[in-house]
Amino acid sequence: MGEPRRMGGPRGVQHAGKSAVFPADKTIRATLVLHPDDVERKLYEELVVGMGVAGAQVLREALHELHKRETKKRKERERRQKARQTASAMTEELPKAG
């Protein structure tokens, strides 16, 4: 009968009005559905069993690692942008020969 139908929008896309506002006084419940044919499910199962921790702990640690990686990328982009701005300012200040 074909592939089973999955509800919701495209994976990995932030849905407007849903995931951009986090009230500080409210608990966040992140729901992750892993179907039997999902690649991530196998990874998740291996980590839970291999680490001997709850699935929620695997996800917490994954969030920490992802945050570290993205922070490093952002800082590198900012460093490159600042270097370009500095180089641009230096070329503008050079006296013109004439």
N, C-alpha and C positions, 0 to 999 in steps of 0.2 A: 504494500500500500504506500510505499515511499517513506521518506524521512518524516519523523514525527514533527508536528507543528510546535513551534516555540513561541511563547507569548513575549510581548515587549518589543522595544526598539532594538536597533543595532547594538551589538556588544561593544563596550569600551567608549561609548559616546556619552558625554555628560548631557543629561536631559534637562532642558530649560525648566527652571522653577523647582526642580526636584533635588539636585545635589549641589547647589551653590550656596544654600543658606543653612547654617548650623546654629540654632539657638543655644547659647551657652548653658542654659539651665535644663536642657532636655538631654535625655540619653539617646545615643545614636545606636541604631540597630542596623548593621550592614548585613544584607542577605546575599548569600552566594549560592546559586544553584549549580551543581556540577552533575551533568548528565553522564550516563555510563560511557558514551563515546567521546567525551571531552578529554582533550590532551591534559588539561589542567587537573582533571580528576585523578589521573594516575600519579601525577606529581604530588598532589595533595596527600593521597593515600600513602605514598612512599615516605613523605616527610612525617606524617603523623605516626606511622609505625616505627620508622627509623629513629626519630627523636624521642619517642615514648611520651609525647605530650598531647594535650587536647588539641583538636582542630583549631579552636579559637586562638590558642597560643601560637600555632604555626602561622596563622594569618597576622597576628600582632607582630611577630618577628619579621614577616615578609614586609609589612608596612614600614617598619624601622629601616630595613635595608633599602627599600624603594625610596624612602625619604632621604636617606643618606646619598644615594646615587643621584637623585634629582637635584638636591642641594649642591652637590659637587658640580653638576652640569651647569646649573644656573650661575654659580660663582665664576666658573670658567668663561661663560658667555659674557658676564658683566666685566671680567678682567679684560677680555679681548675688545669689548666695546670701549672701555676706558682707554685702552692703549691706542685704538684708532682715533679717538677724540683728541688724545694728547698729540699724536702724530699730525693730525689735521691742524691743530692749533699751532704747532711748531712751524709748519710750512707756511701758514698765514703770516707769521711774525718775521719771517726772513726778509731782509731788505732786498729790494730789486736792484739788480745791476743796470746801470744805464748810462 
